[in-house]
Amino acid sequence: MSERTAYSGTLADIRHRIAEAAARSGREADEVTLLAVSKTFPASAIRALSEAGQRVFAESYAQEATAKQAELADLDLEWHFIGPLQSNKARPVAERFSWVHSVDRAKIARTLNRHREGQPPLNVCLQVNVSGEESKSGCRPEEIPELVGVTLQECPNLRLRGLMAIPAPGAQAEASRPAFRQLARLADELRGGFPEAAWDTLSMGMSRDFEVAVKEGATHVRVGSALFGARSYT
């Protein structure tokens, strides 16, 4: 079996599960964008999955991502950055990605804005630490309004789309549901207070819990191992 054939079956299964979860919550499947999280996997795996029909990919490490983007420049792919971002690594991300899901402080928003000059606005989501984990990136919920203000008022090269969260891992997918609901409620509150932003994006849900996330309103789910297989960080 070729790599492309193997990915075709896996991709079809994930899309079917997304469609079923959407239908159970009264939504259409096309309301949910599948991000294929390709971090640590080679460009050849991305190419094979793209040949199976996947166009949208997500990366977490700037240097790794830009190398793969160069190797895959012949493909029409949409790139999303989803990992923690340092200001000294922001320039290539601002220049080469369509989306950044992990804006969690004003300095990063301002740096991305500066390096996006002369290009179409960069779509961004603000990352919320909904589980209160000290080791996890993201603003505390009460800090988000201030970051929204900075993004809207000082960053004309950014387009604020919504919120992103990575809940604390649990043994069962259902353990993520309260965090997903919290993120959706926060987005509703911000929509009322800052109507000039789009607020059309909830980036939440990964391989273990994306179906729960879809039921709670996710518009973008970030699926890696369920598509590509187990990761190796060696």
Beta strands, then each sheet from edge to edge (+ up, - down):
strand 1: 33-37
strand 2: 56-59
strand 3: 78-81
strand 4: 99-103
strand 5: 122-128
strand 6: 158-165
strand 7: 201-203
strand 8: 220-223
sheet 1: 7+ 6+ 5+ 4+ 3+ 2+ 1+ 8+
end
